[in-house]
Amino acid sequence: MKLESYGRNLRRLGFEDEDLAGGGSDRLVDAMVACGGIDAAAERVVEHLEAGADHVAIRVLTEDPKRLPFPELDELAAALGL
C-alpha cells in the first residue's frame, strides 16, 4: 500500500486515504484477504468469478512464509472442484 500505484488503484476502487493508512483499515483488509479457512477462500474466489473475473490470483498466507503452501492450494482446488 506504500506504492503510489497501489494507492491510486485502491482509491479508484472507492477506498480513501484513511483506508490506506497504517496497515490498512479493517474495510480494506476484509476486501483484500479471505479469512476463515478453505471454505471462506473458495467462497471469495467464486464471488470474483461470478462478478465477471476471468482469473483470480491466490496467495496463501502461512505461519512460515518460506514454506510453499501446496497442501493448502490442493485443498482449495478440491473445494472449488478443480
N, C-alpha and C positions, 0 to 999 in steps of 0.2 A: 504494500500500500504506500510505501515511501516513494515509489517511482511515479513520476508525474503522469506518465501514460496510463498507469493503472487508475490513478485518481480521476483522470478525465473520463475514462470509460465508466467507472463506478458512478460518477456524477451524472453522466449521460443516462444511466440506468435508474436515476432517481435518488441516489444516496447523496448525503450532504457532507460538508466538511466535518461536522460533529461525528458522523458515522466513521470517518476515516481516521480520526484522532486516536492516539494511543495504539492499542492492539486492535482497534475496530470496535464498533458498537455491537451490542447483542444482536440487533437487527441485521447488521452486515454479516456477522459470523453465522447467524442462522441461515441467511440466504446463500452463503458460500460453502457451508460444511453440513453434511448429513450426519447427525449424531444419533446414536441409538442402536448400532449394530447393523447386521447384514440386511434385515428386513427394511430398516429405515433407509439404508443406502439404495437398495433395489427400488423402493418406492420413489425416491428422489430421481433416480435415473429414468424411470417410467414417466414421471411428471415432465421431465425435459423432453423426452421423445414425443409424448402426446402433445406438447406445446409446439412441436414442429422442428425440434433439433434433429439433425441428421447424423450427429455423433455427440458423444458425451465423454469428456475427459475425466478420468477417475484417478485419484491418488489416495492410497490407503495410508493413514497415519498410524504408526505403531509406536510402542514404547521405545524400541531400538530403531532409530532412523536408518541404520546401516543394514538392517535385515530386509531382504526382499520379501514382500508380502504375498508370495504365491498362494499360500493356503487361503488367505482371505479373498484374493481375487478369484480363486477357484470356487469358493463358497458363494461369492456374489454372482459369478457366471451361472452357477447352478440355480440360484434363486431367480435369475432372470430367464431361465430356460435356454441358456446358450450352450 
